[in-house]
Structures are given as C-alpha cells and as structure tokens.
Amino acid sequence: YAIADGPMGPFESRGVILQTDPAIGTGAGHHSVMHNPRSGKYYIIYHRRPIDSDVRDNRVTCIEEMHFDENGDILPVVMTHEGVAKDRL
C-alpha cells in the first residue's frame, strides 16, 4: 500500500498488506476494510481461492483482523482458516 498527504500524491510505498499463502489459499484480492467503532478493531474482508482449486470463480470470502505498528502503519495480514471471533457492531 502507499500513503500521501493528498489524493494526488506524491505517494510513498509502505509494503504489501495481503498476499497469497500457498499453505492456505491463492489469489487473495478485491479487499475492503471495515472499522468497528465499538471495539476499535479494523478488519480486512477479501476473497481467495482454495489451494486445491484452479477454477477462476471458486472463491471463499474471508475476514481477518488488521494490526498496526507504533507509527500507525498497517502490518502484513496473516491468512488463517479460522477468520475472526465475533465482534458486535
């Protein structure tokens, strides 16, 4: 991902947030970010393909919690099979 002081940049690269994990799934993409103001947690919602499938439209919807470092930068998201615990809105 990249950050800037304005929508037209210049942009500074900060690294990769989410990428394929060959042990869990491939084709991670089309993500959205959600913030729960009640708990203060942030989540990334995305889809991926199961590792045993190469069918283009065989997708699984996933959700993982996002974490940040002391500077507020987004840490890489680790794919899991479990997803997240309930977090009431």
Secondary structure, DSSP 4 states (H G I P E B T S, - for coil): -EE-SSTT---EE---S---BTTTEEEEEEEEEEE-TTT--EEEEEEEEETT---TT--EEEEEEE-B-TTSPBPPPPP-SS-------
